[in-house]
Amino acid sequence: QKEVEQDPGPLSVPEGAIVSLNCTYSNSAFQYFMWYRQYSRKGPELLMYTYSSGNKEDGRFTAQVDKSSKYISLFIRDSQPSDSATYLCAMSFGNEKLTFGTGTRLTIIP
Amino acid sequence: DGGITQSPKYLFRKEGQNVTLSCEQNLNHDAMYWYRQDPGQGLRLIYYSQIVNDFQKGDIAEGYSVSREKKESFPLTVTSAQKNPTAFYLCASSNAGNDETQYFGPGTRLLVL
């Protein structure tokens, strides 16, 4: 079993829809959680960073962490074609090393 | 402009050849990392360095070597011992001791001739 599981998709949704992306993890020692967006043939860019359980909002993006269920989510509201990318979850024990999910490929259909 | 640069964007390797990928950052970050990305496998850590003149193996270090002679530079050499080098290589840096976030360069795609 992988430490971090992420559905690879692909996921296609119409423009304007709410997108939900998820990761589960097996090690309860993970403390820090991140979401990265990666466009094709580019490096990942940091979208969201959270430390504790609960929600964190930034514009159209909301990151949710449920440590009791070992489950994290990223919600995208009013999705745009420019949101089409691969989304990677990542998490850390606090030792400056990240463990990544495999990524979910998302396509927003105009 | 602050950031991480990687060169070249594309690199071709012949059988038995060593090749070196460049990574430079001007963010004044202490820690630097090298990852390999293959389709369906996510990012896997090759080597990382938390301070100049020191580095540690990651999960897939075999066939690779690194050096960290300067804070801003962390080159990766793909040696002939790496039998399956075709992949997308990503360099990252972080402000060690501050938070856990890492910032990535644009990547180098390595192809075998």
Interface residues (C-beta under 8 A of the other chain):
Chain A: Q6 P8 Y32 M34 Y36 R41 K42 G43 P44 E45 L46 Y49 L88 A90 S92 G94 E96 K97 L98 F100 G101 T102 G103
Chain B: I4 Q6 A31 G40 Q41 G42 L43 L45 Y48 Q50 G58 F88 L90 S94 A96 D99 E100 T101 Q102 Y103 F104 G105 P106 G107 R109
